[in-house]
Amino acid sequence: MLTVMALLVAIMGIALPNIDVARFRLDGEVQSLALMINSAQRLAVLRQYDIVLAFDETEDRIRLHHDTDKDGVVDTGEEVRFIQLEDEVVFGRGGATALPEGGANVTFTEVQDGLPSMTFRRNGSASENGVIYLTSLLASRVGGHSEHTRAIAIERATGQVTCMSYRTSSWEIGC
């Protein structure tokens, strides 16, 4: 029994330092956000009004606005919800090269209340093509951890959401 326990402790001592918790948190958060963005698109189609996503980079959160009157302004009575990014996950590229859509943390040019934003229309299309870059807090502060960078790309015509990972100095589809 003692031999087995000693062997388990030795294996854990070798394996635990090699687990990249920041990357696993990042992957989970990107999957969750991609699902939330897909849900917002479907909600716009179902409810037949605009859904606006505004990206607050300073607070590391996304504002989801149900723009029922389609005026691009948060009015009294319109539902607004905030989605906070997971701990240790921030907007940014963390040293990874930019995709053709641009190098800003959020490449959408539409602005709502001073925040970069994009709108899903009632037909499911997006207001523009754009990319949201996410990285670990470690990569954003220290650098040199570009493999900790993910991107969520949204296509204008269809509203399709594509998740990408930065690995070995190039972007790959999938997270």
Secondary structure, 3 states (H helix, E strand, C coil): CHHHHHHHHHHHHHHHHHCCHHHHHHHHHHHHHHHHHHHHHHHHHHHCCEEEEEEECCCCEEEEEEECCCCCCCCCCCCEEEEECCCCEEECCCCCCCECCECCCECCCCEECCEEEEEECCCCCECCCEEEEEEEHHHHHHCCCHHHEEEEEECCCCCCEEEEEEECCEEEECC
